[in-house]
Amino acid sequence: MRRGGPAALAVALGAVAATEAVWRAFDRPPLALAALVALAGVAPVALVRLWPAAAALLSAAATLSGLLVSYPVTVAGACAPAVLYAAAGYRRPLRIAAPLVLPFVVYAAVPVALDRPGGRPVALVLLAIAALATAAGAARRQRDEHRRHRAAEESAAASLLEFAARGERARIVRELHDVVAHHITMIALQAEAARLATPGLPPDGARRLTAIGDTARTALTEMRRLLGVLREDVDADSGLEPQPGLHQLNTLLDEARDAGLGGGVRLIVSGAVQSLDPGVELAAYRIVQEALTNARRHAVGAAVDVELRYHGEELVVRVYDNGPGPAPQPGHGHGLTGMRERAAVVGGQVTAGAAPGCGFLVEAVLPTKGDTG
């Protein structure tokens, strides 16, 4: 029920009850007393939000007092107990709500009820209204509690499943690192040892062994980087710190400078800066992070510019360097695939290739509000 609803309902029921009471008691003045008794039976509806049990008892007392002084129950006066007892049954435990019908039970049981207008039938009707309304409120309360309990169980089960998945993910990361990394390292070492320890090795054989060692070291680097992403995601999920966003971009650029981007890193911001959806900020941060990592690996010593351009409903993120440019077959690495996947999650896209003039360019176009589809 909306705020102010109980008061408005009480006023409406009161007007109907007073009008009906005056009309039915027109030949038995004083009419003001009849209207007052009718109003007393429905006025507690205004208190149903704050004190449903007390309001139900007040309405019952006023209704039964009117019957004792020979004022019949109005239609609105019969509706008021239905509303109040249903609210009491819903908002109070059954052990509290059930005893509220006792006034009607007592009235229906005492002989004085037989001598009043309507007699015992009126008392039984009021008792039935109060009992059924209380039962209906209690049933709805139980149904809602069951629904909340079931939702809590489903949420707990989902949390346990997610926790188990993170644990399995972390275990796979550890085992891959311990087992696969060891064997790849051994391949690289044995290839290098074979090249150095084999006398009279033909030049072509030495080149092949060198290529084997280089390939193994490259595979080891790629695997460790990918495992680092998995471990980072596991740690981020299990920690209490919020996911990074654009407000942490300066820290990321400082770390990139310290890590050896000797040509320097600049941040260029254009357009009206605005608050973004957290998912968009996270995607932009990770794209810049991965692009800087690629620049550090493939464009050592190059200068890197990170540009954020706020343009209407789009955020354009550009990371470009003045290094040697793309490899002969660009765009097929895991890093670029990860960038495209992160952008796609929020409804954006990523392109990568040769920068104007020289170097390499990564450009992401992200919606400022995220994907609402």
C-alpha positions in Angstrom: 0.0 0.0 0.0 1.4 3.4 -1.0 2.4 6.0 1.5 -0.7 7.9 2.6 -2.9 5.0 1.3 -4.2 3.9 4.7 -5.3 7.4 5.6 -7.1 7.9 2.3 -8.8 4.5 2.6 -9.9 5.4 6.1 -11.4 8.6 4.9 -13.2 6.9 2.1 -14.6 4.1 4.3 -15.5 6.6 6.9 -17.5 8.7 4.5 -19.4 5.7 3.2 -19.9 4.3 6.7 -21.2 7.6 8.2 -23.6 8.1 5.3 -25.0 4.6 5.5 -25.3 4.8 9.3 -27.2 8.0 9.2 -29.5 6.7 6.5 -30.3 3.5 8.4 -30.7 5.2 11.8 -32.8 8.1 10.4 -35.8 7.2 12.6 -33.7 6.6 15.7 -31.8 9.8 16.6 -29.4 11.1 17.6 -27.9 10.7 14.1 -24.6 12.2 15.1 -24.0 9.3 17.5 -24.8 6.7 14.7 -22.3 8.5 12.4 -19.7 8.6 15.2 -20.0 4.9 16.0 -19.7 4.1 12.3 -16.6 6.3 12.0 -15.0 4.7 15.1 -15.2 1.3 13.4 -13.3 2.3 10.2 -11.0 5.0 11.6 -8.3 2.5 12.8 -7.7 1.7 9.1 -5.4 4.8 9.1 -3.2 3.1 11.6 -2.8 -0.2 9.8 0.7 0.5 8.5 2.1 1.4 12.0 0.1 -0.8 14.4 -1.9 -3.4 12.5 -2.7 -5.6 15.6 -3.8 -2.6 17.7 -5.8 -1.2 14.8 -7.6 -4.5 14.4 -8.5 -4.6 18.1 -9.7 -0.9 18.1 -11.9 -1.6 15.1 -13.4 -4.8 16.7 -14.1 -2.9 19.9 -15.8 0.0 18.1 -17.9 -2.4 15.9 -19.0 -4.6 18.8 -19.8 -1.5 21.0 -22.1 -0.2 18.2 -23.9 -3.6 18.1 -24.4 -3.5 21.9 -26.1 -0.1 21.6 -28.3 -1.4 18.7 -26.5 0.3 15.8 -26.2 -2.1 12.9 -22.9 -2.8 11.1 -22.5 -0.9 7.8 -21.0 -2.4 4.7 -17.9 -0.2 5.1 -17.8 -1.2 8.8 -17.6 -4.9 7.7 -14.9 -4.1 5.2 -12.7 -2.4 7.8 -12.1 -5.6 9.8 -11.3 -7.5 6.6 -8.6 -5.0 5.8 -7.2 -4.8 9.3 -7.2 -8.5 10.1 -5.6 -9.4 6.8 -2.9 -6.8 7.5 -2.4 -8.2 11.0 -2.2 -11.7 9.7 0.4 -10.7 7.2 2.6 -8.4 9.3 2.5 -10.3 12.6 3.2 -13.9 13.5 0.1 -16.1 13.6 0.5 -16.6 17.4 -0.2 -12.8 17.7 -2.7 -12.4 14.9 -4.9 -15.4 15.7 -6.0 -14.2 19.3 -7.2 -10.9 17.7 -10.4 -12.7 16.6 -11.4 -13.5 20.3 -13.6 -10.4 20.7 -15.8 -11.7 17.9 -15.8 -15.2 19.4 -16.9 -13.9 22.8 -19.6 -11.7 21.3 -21.0 -14.6 19.3 -21.0 -16.8 22.4 -22.7 -14.6 24.9 -26.5 -14.5 25.1 -26.6 -10.7 24.8 -25.8 -11.0 21.1 -29.2 -12.6 20.5 -31.0 -9.5 21.5 -29.3 -7.1 19.2 -30.1 -6.2 15.6 -29.3 -9.1 13.4 -28.5 -11.2 16.5 -26.2 -14.2 16.3 -25.9 -14.2 12.4 -24.3 -10.8 12.4 -21.8 -11.9 15.1 -21.0 -15.1 13.1 -20.5 -13.1 9.9 -18.1 -10.7 11.6 -16.3 -13.7 13.2 -16.0 -15.3 9.8 -14.7 -12.1 8.1 -12.1 -11.6 10.8 -11.0 -15.3 10.8 -10.8 -15.6 7.0 -9.0 -12.3 6.7 -6.4 -13.3 9.3 -5.9 -16.7 7.6 -5.5 -15.1 4.2 -2.9 -12.6 5.6 -1.0 -15.4 7.3 -1.1 -17.5 4.1 0.3 -14.7 2.1 3.0 -14.1 4.7 4.0 -17.7 4.7 4.1 -17.7 0.8 6.3 -14.6 0.7 8.6 -16.0 3.4 8.9 -19.3 1.5 9.8 -17.3 -1.7 12.4 -15.3 0.1 13.9 -18.4 1.7 14.0 -20.1 -1.7 15.7 -17.0 -3.3 18.3 -17.0 -0.5 19.0 -20.7 -1.0 19.4 -20.2 -4.7 21.7 -17.3 -4.1 23.8 -19.3 -1.6 24.0 -22.2 -4.1 25.1 -19.9 -6.9 27.7 -18.3 -4.6 29.0 -21.8 -3.6 29.2 -22.8 -7.3 31.0 -19.7 -8.2 33.4 -20.2 -5.3 34.1 -23.8 -6.4 34.6 -22.6 -10.0 37.2 -20.0 -8.9 38.9 -22.6 -6.8 39.1 -25.1 -9.7 40.3 -22.3 -11.9 43.1 -21.4 -9.5 44.1 -25.1 -9.2 44.3 -25.4 -13.0 46.5 -22.3 -13.1 48.9 -23.7 -10.5 49.1 -27.1 -12.2 49.6 -25.6 -15.7 52.4 -23.4 -14.3 54.1 -26.2 -12.3 53.9 -28.9 -15.0 53.8 -27.3 -18.4 56.2 -24.5 -17.6 58.7 -26.9 -16.3 58.7 -29.0 -19.4 58.8 -26.0 -21.8 61.8 -24.7 -19.8 63.5 -28.0 -20.1 62.9 -28.0 -23.9 64.6 -24.5 -24.2 67.5 -25.5 -22.0 68.1 -28.8 -23.8 68.0 -27.2 -27.2 70.5 -24.6 -26.1 72.7 -27.2 -24.5 72.6 -29.4 -27.6 73.7 -26.4 -29.8 76.6 -25.6 -27.5 77.7 -29.2 -26.7 77.5 -30.8 -30.1 80.9 -30.5 -31.9 80.9 -30.0 -35.6 77.2 -29.1 -35.7 76.3 -27.8 -39.1 75.1 -24.2 -39.3 71.6 -25.2 -40.3 71.3 -27.5 -37.3 72.5 -24.8 -35.0 69.9 -22.4 -36.4 67.2 -25.0 -35.9 68.2 -25.6 -32.3 68.3 -21.9 -31.7 64.8 -21.6 -33.2 63.6 -24.4 -31.0 64.9 -22.6 -27.9 63.4 -19.3 -29.0 60.1 -20.9 -29.7 60.0 -22.6 -26.3 60.9 -19.4 -24.6 58.2 -17.5 -26.5 55.6 -20.1 -25.7 56.7 -20.0 -22.0 56.3 -16.2 -22.0 52.8 -16.4 -23.6 51.7 -19.1 -21.3 52.8 -17.2 -18.2 51.1 -14.1 -19.4 47.8 -15.9 -20.0 48.1 -17.7 -16.6 48.8 -14.3 -15.1 45.5 -13.0 -16.5 43.6 -16.1 -15.1 45.3 -15.6 -11.7 44.5 -11.9 -11.7 40.8 -12.6 -12.4 40.7 -15.2 -9.6 42.3 -12.8 -7.2 40.1 -10.0 -8.2 37.0 -12.1 -7.8 38.0 -13.2 -4.3 39.2 -9.9 -3.1 37.2 -7.0 -1.6 38.8 -4.2 -3.7 36.7 -2.7 -6.5 37.6 -3.4 -10.1 40.0 -0.8 -11.7 38.6 2.0 -13.8 39.8 5.0 -15.7 40.5 6.9 -12.4 43.4 4.5 -11.9 44.8 5.1 -15.4 47.6 7.4 -14.2 48.8 4.7 -11.9 48.9 2.3 -14.7 50.8 4.7 -16.9 53.4 5.3 -14.1 53.9 1.5 -13.8 54.4 1.3 -17.6 57.0 4.1 -17.4 58.8 2.3 -14.6 58.6 -1.0 -16.6 60.8 0.2 -19.4 58.9 2.2 -22.0 61.9 4.4 -22.5 60.3 6.7 -25.0 57.8 7.9 -22.5 54.0 7.5 -22.1 51.6 10.4 -22.5 47.9 10.6 -21.6 45.7 12.7 -23.8 42.1 13.5 -22.8 39.7 15.4 -25.0 36.0 16.1 -24.9 33.7 16.5 -21.8 34.7 13.9 -19.3 31.7 12.1 -17.9 30.9 9.3 -15.5 30.8 5.9 -17.2 29.3 2.6 -16.5 31.7 0.5 -14.3 31.8 -2.2 -17.0 32.8 0.3 -19.6 35.6 1.7 -17.4 36.9 -1.7 -16.6 36.9 -2.7 -20.3 38.8 0.6 -21.2 41.3 0.1 -18.4 42.1 -3.5 -19.5 42.4 -2.6 -23.1 44.9 0.2 -22.3 46.7 -2.2 -20.0 47.0 -4.9 -22.7 48.0 -2.4 -25.3 50.8 -1.1 -23.1 52.0 -4.6 -22.4 52.2 -5.3 -26.2 54.1 -2.0 -26.7 56.6 -2.9 -24.0 57.2 -6.3 -25.7 57.2 -5.3 -29.4 58.2 -1.7 -29.4 61.0 -1.4 -26.9 62.1 2.2 -26.4 59.2 3.6 -28.4 57.0 6.5 -27.2 53.4 5.6 -26.5 50.4 7.9 -26.4 47.2 6.9 -24.7 44.2 9.0 -25.8 40.7 9.1 -24.3 38.2 11.0 -26.5 34.7 11.5 -25.0 32.4 12.0 -28.0 28.7 12.1 -27.3 27.6 8.5 -26.4 31.0 7.0 -27.2 34.3 6.8 -25.6 37.2 6.3 -28.1 40.3 4.8 -26.6 43.5 5.0 -28.7 46.9 3.6 -27.8 49.6 4.1 -30.4 53.4 4.1 -30.5 56.2 5.1 -32.9 57.8 1.7 -33.0 58.5 -0.7 -35.9 54.8 -1.2 -36.5 52.8 -4.5 -36.8 54.2 -7.9 -37.5 53.8 -9.5 -40.9 50.6 -11.2 -39.7 49.1 -8.8 -37.1 45.8 -9.2 -35.2 46.0 -12.9 -34.3 47.5 -12.8 -30.8 45.7 -13.7 -27.6 46.1 -10.1 -26.4 44.1 -8.6 -29.3 41.5 -11.3 -29.0 41.1 -10.5 -25.3 40.7 -6.8 -26.1 38.0 -7.5 -28.6 36.2 -9.8 -26.2 36.2 -7.2 -23.5 34.9 -4.6 -25.8 32.2 -6.8 -27.2 30.9 -7.5 -23.7 30.0 -3.8 -23.2 28.8 -3.4 -26.8 32.0 -1.9 -28.3 34.6 -2.9 -30.8 38.4 -2.9 -31.1 40.6 -2.5 -34.2 44.3 -2.8 -34.4 46.9 -2.2 -37.1 49.5 0.2 -38.4 49.4 3.7 -37.0 49.5 6.7 -39.3 53.1 7.3 -40.3 54.7 4.5 -38.3 54.1 2.4 -35.3 51.2 0.4 -34.1 47.7 1.5 -33.2 45.0 0.0 -31.0 41.6 1.8 -31.1 38.5 0.9 -29.1 35.1 2.5 -29.5 33.0 1.9 -26.4 29.4 3.1 -25.5 29.5 5.4 -22.5 26.6 3.6 -20.8 27.6 0.0 -21.6 25.5 -2.6 -23.5 21.9 -2.3 -22.4 20.7 -5.0 -24.8 
